[in-house]
């Protein structure tokens, strides 16, 4: 469950920047959103690999 918590934490940390970018057009916030989404993508890939490993071990 630790990875799930990390995913939700990343999304929560990104919320303010999402709002700044999409509602106010703050381009620096958009850069931070892109960085957080890359972290999210990488963590999601780790989760996918872990699930695949666990399924294959059965």
PDB file with SEQRES, HELIX, SHEET and CRYST1 records, atoms N, CA, C and O in Angstrom:
SEQRES   1 A   58  UNK UNK UNK UNK UNK UNK UNK UNK UNK UNK UNK UNK UNK          
SEQRES   2 A   58  UNK UNK UNK UNK UNK UNK UNK UNK UNK UNK UNK UNK UNK          
SEQRES   3 A   58  UNK UNK UNK UNK UNK UNK UNK UNK UNK UNK UNK UNK UNK          
SEQRES   4 A   58  UNK UNK UNK UNK UNK UNK UNK UNK UNK UNK UNK UNK UNK          
SEQRES   5 A   58  UNK UNK UNK UNK UNK UNK                                      
HELIX    1 AA1 UNK A    2  UNK A   24  1                                  23    
HELIX    2 AA2 UNK A   27  UNK A   57  1                                  31    
CRYST1    1.000    1.000    1.000  90.00  90.00  90.00 P 1           1          
ATOM      1  N   UNK A   1       0.821  -1.197   0.000  1.00  0.00           N  
ATOM      2  CA  UNK A   1       0.000   0.000   0.000  1.00  0.00           C  
ATOM      3  C   UNK A   1       0.861   1.256   0.000  1.00  0.00           C  
ATOM      4  O   UNK A   1       0.363   2.350  -0.265  1.00  0.00           O  
ATOM      5  N   UNK A   2       2.111   1.112   0.286  1.00  0.00           N  
ATOM      6  CA  UNK A   2       3.013   2.251   0.344  1.00  0.00           C  
ATOM      7  C   UNK A   2       3.078   2.987  -1.002  1.00  0.00           C  
ATOM      8  O   UNK A   2       3.117   4.216  -1.034  1.00  0.00           O  
ATOM      9  N   UNK A   3       3.090   2.251  -2.088  1.00  0.00           N  
ATOM     10  CA  UNK A   3       3.165   2.884  -3.408  1.00  0.00           C  
ATOM     11  C   UNK A   3       1.889   3.659  -3.710  1.00  0.00           C  
ATOM     12  O   UNK A   3       1.940   4.732  -4.311  1.00  0.00           O  
ATOM     13  N   UNK A   4       0.749   3.123  -3.297  1.00  0.00           N  
ATOM     14  CA  UNK A   4      -0.514   3.826  -3.498  1.00  0.00           C  
ATOM     15  C   UNK A   4      -0.505   5.156  -2.751  1.00  0.00           C  
ATOM     16  O   UNK A   4      -0.959   6.177  -3.267  1.00  0.00           O  
ATOM     17  N   UNK A   5       0.017   5.126  -1.538  1.00  0.00           N  
ATOM     18  CA  UNK A   5       0.096   6.355  -0.746  1.00  0.00           C  
ATOM     19  C   UNK A   5       1.015   7.378  -1.418  1.00  0.00           C  
ATOM     20  O   UNK A   5       0.732   8.576  -1.402  1.00  0.00           O  
ATOM     21  N   UNK A   6       2.105   6.904  -2.003  1.00  0.00           N  
ATOM     22  CA  UNK A   6       3.006   7.804  -2.718  1.00  0.00           C  
ATOM     23  C   UNK A   6       2.305   8.439  -3.910  1.00  0.00           C  
ATOM     24  O   UNK A   6       2.472   9.631  -4.168  1.00  0.00           O  
ATOM     25  N   UNK A   7       1.511   7.640  -4.647  1.00  0.00           N  
ATOM     26  CA  UNK A   7       0.774   8.169  -5.800  1.00  0.00           C  
ATOM     27  C   UNK A   7      -0.217   9.238  -5.373  1.00  0.00           C  
ATOM     28  O   UNK A   7      -0.293  10.301  -5.990  1.00  0.00           O  
ATOM     29  N   UNK A   8      -0.973   8.963  -4.324  1.00  0.00           N  
ATOM     30  CA  UNK A   8      -1.958   9.946  -3.874  1.00  0.00           C  
ATOM     31  C   UNK A   8      -1.286  11.199  -3.325  1.00  0.00           C  
ATOM     32  O   UNK A   8      -1.802  12.304  -3.492  1.00  0.00           O  
ATOM     33  N   UNK A   9      -0.132  11.030  -2.669  1.00  0.00           N  
ATOM     34  CA  UNK A   9       0.605  12.188  -2.152  1.00  0.00           C  
ATOM     35  C   UNK A   9       1.092  13.070  -3.299  1.00  0.00           C  
ATOM     36  O   UNK A   9       0.995  14.296  -3.230  1.00  0.00           O  
ATOM     37  N   UNK A  10       1.617  12.442  -4.357  1.00  0.00           N  
ATOM     38  CA  UNK A  10       2.073  13.214  -5.516  1.00  0.00           C  
ATOM     39  C   UNK A  10       0.937  14.025  -6.128  1.00  0.00           C  
ATOM     40  O   UNK A  10       1.116  15.191  -6.480  1.00  0.00           O  
ATOM     41  N   UNK A  11      -0.225  13.405  -6.252  1.00  0.00           N  
ATOM     42  CA  UNK A  11      -1.372  14.127  -6.815  1.00  0.00           C  
ATOM     43  C   UNK A  11      -1.792  15.284  -5.912  1.00  0.00           C  
ATOM     44  O   UNK A  11      -2.089  16.379  -6.391  1.00  0.00           O  
ATOM     45  N   UNK A  12      -1.813  15.035  -4.615  1.00  0.00           N  
ATOM     46  CA  UNK A  12      -2.200  16.095  -3.676  1.00  0.00           C  
ATOM     47  C   UNK A  12      -1.213  17.259  -3.729  1.00  0.00           C  
ATOM     48  O   UNK A  12      -1.611  18.422  -3.671  1.00  0.00           O  
ATOM     49  N   UNK A  13       0.080  16.937  -3.839  1.00  0.00           N  
ATOM     50  CA  UNK A  13       1.100  17.980  -3.915  1.00  0.00           C  
ATOM     51  C   UNK A  13       0.963  18.805  -5.193  1.00  0.00           C  
ATOM     52  O   UNK A  13       1.362  19.969  -5.228  1.00  0.00           O  
ATOM     53  N   UNK A  14       0.407  18.213  -6.226  1.00  0.00           N  
ATOM     54  CA  UNK A  14       0.299  18.873  -7.525  1.00  0.00           C  
ATOM     55  C   UNK A  14      -0.938  19.748  -7.656  1.00  0.00           C  
ATOM     56  O   UNK A  14      -1.023  20.559  -8.577  1.00  0.00           O  
ATOM     57  N   UNK A  15      -1.884  19.599  -6.764  1.00  0.00           N  
ATOM     58  CA  UNK A  15      -3.175  20.274  -6.913  1.00  0.00           C  
ATOM     59  C   UNK A  15      -3.050  21.793  -7.041  1.00  0.00           C  
ATOM     60  O   UNK A  15      -3.674  22.393  -7.915  1.00  0.00           O  
ATOM     61  N   UNK A  16      -2.264  22.404  -6.192  1.00  0.00           N  
ATOM     62  CA  UNK A  16      -2.132  23.871  -6.223  1.00  0.00           C  
ATOM     63  C   UNK A  16      -1.543  24.336  -7.558  1.00  0.00           C  
ATOM     64  O   UNK A  16      -1.992  25.328  -8.132  1.00  0.00           O  
ATOM     65  N   UNK A  17      -0.532  23.605  -8.043  1.00  0.00           N  
ATOM     66  CA  UNK A  17       0.076  23.977  -9.318  1.00  0.00           C  
ATOM     67  C   UNK A  17      -0.876  23.751 -10.489  1.00  0.00           C  
ATOM     68  O   UNK A  17      -0.877  24.526 -11.445  1.00  0.00           O  
ATOM     69  N   UNK A  18      -1.690  22.690 -10.419  1.00  0.00           N  
ATOM     70  CA  UNK A  18      -2.703  22.469 -11.452  1.00  0.00           C  
ATOM     71  C   UNK A  18      -3.616  23.683 -11.547  1.00  0.00           C  
ATOM     72  O   UNK A  18      -3.877  24.204 -12.631  1.00  0.00           O  
ATOM     73  N   UNK A  19      -4.094  24.119 -10.393  1.00  0.00           N  
ATOM     74  CA  UNK A  19      -5.001  25.269 -10.368  1.00  0.00           C  
ATOM     75  C   UNK A  19      -4.328  26.534 -10.883  1.00  0.00           C  
ATOM     76  O   UNK A  19      -4.915  27.292 -11.654  1.00  0.00           O  
ATOM     77  N   UNK A  20      -3.086  26.756 -10.446  1.00  0.00           N  
ATOM     78  CA  UNK A  20      -2.366  27.948 -10.900  1.00  0.00           C  
ATOM     79  C   UNK A  20      -2.182  27.939 -12.416  1.00  0.00           C  
ATOM     80  O   UNK A  20      -2.301  28.973 -13.072  1.00  0.00           O  
ATOM     81  N   UNK A  21      -1.890  26.758 -12.964  1.00  0.00           N  
ATOM     82  CA  UNK A  21      -1.657  26.676 -14.396  1.00  0.00           C  
ATOM     83  C   UNK A  21      -2.954  26.765 -15.192  1.00  0.00           C  
ATOM     84  O   UNK A  21      -3.066  27.572 -16.115  1.00  0.00           O  
ATOM     85  N   UNK A  22      -3.929  25.940 -14.838  1.00  0.00           N  
ATOM     86  CA  UNK A  22      -5.151  25.870 -15.649  1.00  0.00           C  
ATOM     87  C   UNK A  22      -6.098  27.045 -15.431  1.00  0.00           C  
ATOM     88  O   UNK A  22      -6.809  27.440 -16.355  1.00  0.00           O  
ATOM     89  N   UNK A  23      -6.119  27.606 -14.235  1.00  0.00           N  
ATOM     90  CA  UNK A  23      -7.035  28.718 -13.986  1.00  0.00           C  
ATOM     91  C   UNK A  23      -6.386  30.083 -14.184  1.00  0.00           C  
ATOM     92  O   UNK A  23      -7.057  31.040 -14.572  1.00  0.00           O  
ATOM     93  N   UNK A  24      -5.086  30.177 -13.920  1.00  0.00           N  
ATOM     94  CA  UNK A  24      -4.420  31.477 -13.989  1.00  0.00           C  
ATOM     95  C   UNK A  24      -3.408  31.581 -15.117  1.00  0.00           C  
ATOM     96  O   UNK A  24      -2.893  32.665 -15.391  1.00  0.00           O  
ATOM     97  N   UNK A  25      -3.121  30.471 -15.770  1.00  0.00           N  
ATOM     98  CA  UNK A  25      -2.175  30.489 -16.877  1.00  0.00           C  
ATOM     99  C   UNK A  25      -0.720  30.669 -16.461  1.00  0.00           C  
ATOM    100  O   UNK A  25       0.099  31.131 -17.256  1.00  0.00           O  
ATOM    101  N   UNK A  26      -0.394  30.312 -15.234  1.00  0.00           N  
ATOM    102  CA  UNK A  26       0.968  30.441 -14.723  1.00  0.00           C  
ATOM    103  C   UNK A  26       1.847  29.358 -15.348  1.00  0.00           C  
ATOM    104  O   UNK A  26       1.708  28.178 -15.025  1.00  0.00           O  
ATOM    105  N   UNK A  27       2.751  29.761 -16.245  1.00  0.00           N  
ATOM    106  CA  UNK A  27       3.546  28.771 -16.975  1.00  0.00           C  
ATOM    107  C   UNK A  27       4.568  28.068 -16.082  1.00  0.00           C  
ATOM    108  O   UNK A  27       4.893  26.908 -16.335  1.00  0.00           O  
ATOM    109  N   UNK A  28       5.080  28.726 -15.057  1.00  0.00           N  
ATOM    110  CA  UNK A  28       6.009  28.071 -14.130  1.00  0.00           C  
ATOM    111  C   UNK A  28       5.306  26.937 -13.388  1.00  0.00           C  
ATOM    112  O   UNK A  28       5.898  25.889 -13.131  1.00  0.00           O  
ATOM    113  N   UNK A  29       4.045  27.158 -13.049  1.00  0.00           N  
ATOM    114  CA  UNK A  29       3.266  26.102 -12.402  1.00  0.00           C  
ATOM    115  C   UNK A  29       3.067  24.940 -13.374  1.00  0.00           C  
ATOM    116  O   UNK A  29       3.056  23.779 -12.964  1.00  0.00           O  
ATOM    117  N   UNK A  30       2.912  25.251 -14.647  1.00  0.00           N  
ATOM    118  CA  UNK A  30       2.773  24.198 -15.657  1.00  0.00           C  
ATOM    119  C   UNK A  30       4.015  23.340 -15.731  1.00  0.00           C  
ATOM    120  O   UNK A  30       3.922  22.126 -15.914  1.00  0.00           O  
ATOM    121  N   UNK A  31       5.172  23.952 -15.592  1.00  0.00           N  
ATOM    122  CA  UNK A  31       6.429  23.201 -15.582  1.00  0.00           C  
ATOM    123  C   UNK A  31       6.474  22.267 -14.378  1.00  0.00           C  
ATOM    124  O   UNK A  31       6.885  21.113 -14.499  1.00  0.00           O  
ATOM    125  N   UNK A  32       6.055  22.761 -13.223  1.00  0.00           N  
ATOM    126  CA  UNK A  32       6.034  21.924 -12.021  1.00  0.00           C  
ATOM    127  C   UNK A  32       5.036  20.777 -12.168  1.00  0.00           C  
ATOM    128  O   UNK A  32       5.292  19.665 -11.708  1.00  0.00           O  
ATOM    129  N   UNK A  33       3.899  21.049 -12.810  1.00  0.00           N  
ATOM    130  CA  UNK A  33       2.909  19.992 -13.050  1.00  0.00           C  
ATOM    131  C   UNK A  33       3.518  18.909 -13.936  1.00  0.00           C  
ATOM    132  O   UNK A  33       3.355  17.719 -13.666  1.00  0.00           O  
ATOM    133  N   UNK A  34       4.215  19.318 -14.986  1.00  0.00           N  
ATOM    134  CA  UNK A  34       4.847  18.347 -15.880  1.00  0.00           C  
ATOM    135  C   UNK A  34       5.873  17.489 -15.129  1.00  0.00           C  
ATOM    136  O   UNK A  34       5.960  16.282 -15.353  1.00  0.00           O  
ATOM    137  N   UNK A  35       6.640  18.114 -14.247  1.00  0.00           N  
ATOM    138  CA  UNK A  35       7.621  17.360 -13.464  1.00  0.00           C  
ATOM    139  C   UNK A  35       6.949  16.344 -12.549  1.00  0.00           C  
ATOM    140  O   UNK A  35       7.376  15.193 -12.462  1.00  0.00           O  
ATOM    141  N   UNK A  36       5.891  16.783 -11.868  1.00  0.00           N  
ATOM    142  CA  UNK A  36       5.168  15.870 -10.969  1.00  0.00           C  
ATOM    143  C   UNK A  36       4.516  14.732 -11.752  1.00  0.00           C  
ATOM    144  O   UNK A  36       4.478  13.595 -11.282  1.00  0.00           O  
ATOM    145  N   UNK A  37       4.010  15.034 -12.933  1.00  0.00           N  
ATOM    146  CA  UNK A  37       3.378  13.986 -13.736  1.00  0.00           C  
ATOM    147  C   UNK A  37       4.409  12.968 -14.221  1.00  0.00           C  
ATOM    148  O   UNK A  37       4.089  11.789 -14.375  1.00  0.00           O  
ATOM    149  N   UNK A  38       5.631  13.408 -14.459  1.00  0.00           N  
ATOM    150  CA  UNK A  38       6.695  12.464 -14.834  1.00  0.00           C  
ATOM    151  C   UNK A  38       7.020  11.561 -13.647  1.00  0.00           C  
ATOM    152  O   UNK A  38       7.211  10.357 -13.818  1.00  0.00           O  
ATOM    153  N   UNK A  39       7.083  12.132 -12.456  1.00  0.00           N  
ATOM    154  CA  UNK A  39       7.295  11.320 -11.257  1.00  0.00           C  
ATOM    155  C   UNK A  39       6.153  10.321 -11.094  1.00  0.00           C  
ATOM    156  O   UNK A  39       6.380   9.152 -10.780  1.00  0.00           O  
ATOM    157  N   UNK A  40       4.915  10.794 -11.313  1.00  0.00           N  
ATOM    158  CA  UNK A  40       3.739   9.937 -11.191  1.00  0.00           C  
ATOM    159  C   UNK A  40       3.823   8.793 -12.199  1.00  0.00           C  
ATOM    160  O   UNK A  40       3.553   7.641 -11.861  1.00  0.00           O  
ATOM    161  N   UNK A  41       4.193   9.111 -13.417  1.00  0.00           N  
ATOM    162  CA  UNK A  41       4.315   8.102 -14.469  1.00  0.00           C  
ATOM    163  C   UNK A  41       5.341   7.036 -14.088  1.00  0.00           C  
ATOM    164  O   UNK A  41       5.092   5.840 -14.242  1.00  0.00           O  
ATOM    165  N   UNK A  42       6.491   7.477 -13.592  1.00  0.00           N  
ATOM    166  CA  UNK A  42       7.543   6.535 -13.215  1.00  0.00           C  
ATOM    167  C   UNK A  42       7.106   5.645 -12.054  1.00  0.00           C  
ATOM    168  O   UNK A  42       7.374   4.443 -12.055  1.00  0.00           O  
ATOM    169  N   UNK A  43       6.439   6.228 -11.072  1.00  0.00           N  
ATOM    170  CA  UNK A  43       5.949   5.444  -9.941  1.00  0.00           C  
ATOM    171  C   UNK A  43       4.859   4.481 -10.397  1.00  0.00           C  
ATOM    172  O   UNK A  43       4.811   3.335  -9.948  1.00  0.00           O  
ATOM    173  N   UNK A  44       3.992   4.939 -11.281  1.00  0.00           N  
ATOM    174  CA  UNK A  44       2.936   4.070 -11.804  1.00  0.00           C  
ATOM    175  C   UNK A  44       3.542   2.883 -12.559  1.00  0.00           C  
ATOM    176  O   UNK A  44       3.026   1.768 -12.483  1.00  0.00           O  
ATOM    177  N   UNK A  45       4.617   3.121 -13.273  1.00  0.00           N  
ATOM    178  CA  UNK A  45       5.295   2.031 -13.987  1.00  0.00           C  
ATOM    179  C   UNK A  45       5.863   1.019 -12.992  1.00  0.00           C  
ATOM    180  O   UNK A  45       5.786  -0.187 -13.227  1.00  0.00           O  
ATOM    181  N   UNK A  46       6.426   1.495 -11.895  1.00  0.00           N  
ATOM    182  CA  UNK A  46       6.924   0.586 -10.862  1.00  0.00           C  
ATOM    183  C   UNK A  46       5.793  -0.273 -10.307  1.00  0.00           C  
ATOM    184  O   UNK A  46       5.965  -1.472 -10.087  1.00  0.00           O  
ATOM    185  N   UNK A  47       4.638   0.348 -10.082  1.00  0.00           N  
ATOM    186  CA  UNK A  47       3.473  -0.389  -9.583  1.00  0.00           C  
ATOM    187  C   UNK A  47       3.067  -1.451 -10.597  1.00  0.00           C  
ATOM    188  O   UNK A  47       2.801  -2.594 -10.224  1.00  0.00           O  
ATOM    189  N   UNK A  48       3.019  -1.089 -11.864  1.00  0.00           N  
ATOM    190  CA  UNK A  48       2.642  -2.041 -12.910  1.00  0.00           C  
ATOM    191  C   UNK A  48       3.589  -3.241 -12.927  1.00  0.00           C  
ATOM    192  O   UNK A  48       3.149  -4.386 -13.025  1.00  0.00           O  
ATOM    193  N   UNK A  49       4.880  -2.971 -12.833  1.00  0.00           N  
ATOM    194  CA  UNK A  49       5.858  -4.058 -12.842  1.00  0.00           C  
ATOM    195  C   UNK A  49       5.703  -4.952 -11.607  1.00  0.00           C  
ATOM    196  O   UNK A  49       5.822  -6.174 -11.699  1.00  0.00           O  
ATOM    197  N   UNK A  50       5.441  -4.343 -10.471  1.00  0.00           N  
ATOM    198  CA  UNK A  50       5.216  -5.107  -9.248  1.00  0.00           C  
ATOM    199  C   UNK A  50       4.000  -6.006  -9.344  1.00  0.00           C  
ATOM    200  O   UNK A  50       4.030  -7.151  -8.892  1.00  0.00           O  
ATOM    201  N   UNK A  51       2.938  -5.495  -9.925  1.00  0.00           N  
ATOM    202  CA  UNK A  51       1.719  -6.285 -10.099  1.00  0.00           C  
ATOM    203  C   UNK A  51       1.990  -7.452 -11.038  1.00  0.00           C  
ATOM    204  O   UNK A  51       1.564  -8.576 -10.772  1.00  0.00           O  
ATOM    205  N   UNK A  52       2.693  -7.193 -12.128  1.00  0.00           N  
ATOM    206  CA  UNK A  52       3.021  -8.244 -13.086  1.00  0.00           C  
ATOM    207  C   UNK A  52       3.868  -9.331 -12.431  1.00  0.00           C  
ATOM    208  O   UNK A  52       3.634 -10.521 -12.640  1.00  0.00           O  
ATOM    209  N   UNK A  53       4.852  -8.913 -11.637  1.00  0.00           N  
ATOM    210  CA  UNK A  53       5.692  -9.874 -10.922  1.00  0.00           C  
ATOM    211  C   UNK A  53       4.877 -10.745  -9.994  1.00  0.00           C  
ATOM    212  O   UNK A  53       5.035 -11.965  -9.961  1.00  0.00           O  
ATOM    213  N   UNK A  54       4.006 -10.102  -9.243  1.00  0.00           N  
ATOM    214  CA  UNK A  54       3.187 -10.827  -8.261  1.00  0.00           C  
ATOM    215  C   UNK A  54       2.245 -11.803  -8.964  1.00  0.00           C  
ATOM    216  O   UNK A  54       2.053 -12.925  -8.497  1.00  0.00           O  
ATOM    217  N   UNK A  55       1.663 -11.383 -10.076  1.00  0.00           N  
ATOM    218  CA  UNK A  55       0.774 -12.272 -10.828  1.00  0.00           C  
ATOM    219  C   UNK A  55       1.533 -13.463 -11.391  1.00  0.00           C  
ATOM    220  O   UNK A  55       1.016 -14.581 -11.401  1.00  0.00           O  
ATOM    221  N   UNK A  56       2.758 -13.233 -11.863  1.00  0.00           N  
ATOM    222  CA  UNK A  56       3.555 -14.308 -12.443  1.00  0.00           C  
ATOM    223  C   UNK A  56       4.025 -15.300 -11.385  1.00  0.00           C  
ATOM    224  O   UNK A  56       4.278 -16.464 -11.698  1.00  0.00           O  
ATOM    225  N   UNK A  57       4.143 -14.857 -10.148  1.00  0.00           N  
ATOM    226  CA  UNK A  57       4.612 -15.724  -9.065  1.00  0.00           C  
ATOM    227  C   UNK A  57       3.550 -16.715  -8.604  1.00  0.00           C  
ATOM    228  O   UNK A  57       3.865 -17.671  -7.895  1.00  0.00           O  
ATOM    229  N   UNK A  58       2.319 -16.505  -8.991  1.00  0.00           N  
ATOM    230  CA  UNK A  58       1.227 -17.395  -8.552  1.00  0.00           C  
ATOM    231  C   UNK A  58       1.298 -18.722  -9.227  1.00  0.00           C  
ATOM    232  O   UNK A  58       0.460 -19.588  -8.975  1.00  0.00           O  
TER     233      UNK A  58                                                      
END                                                                             
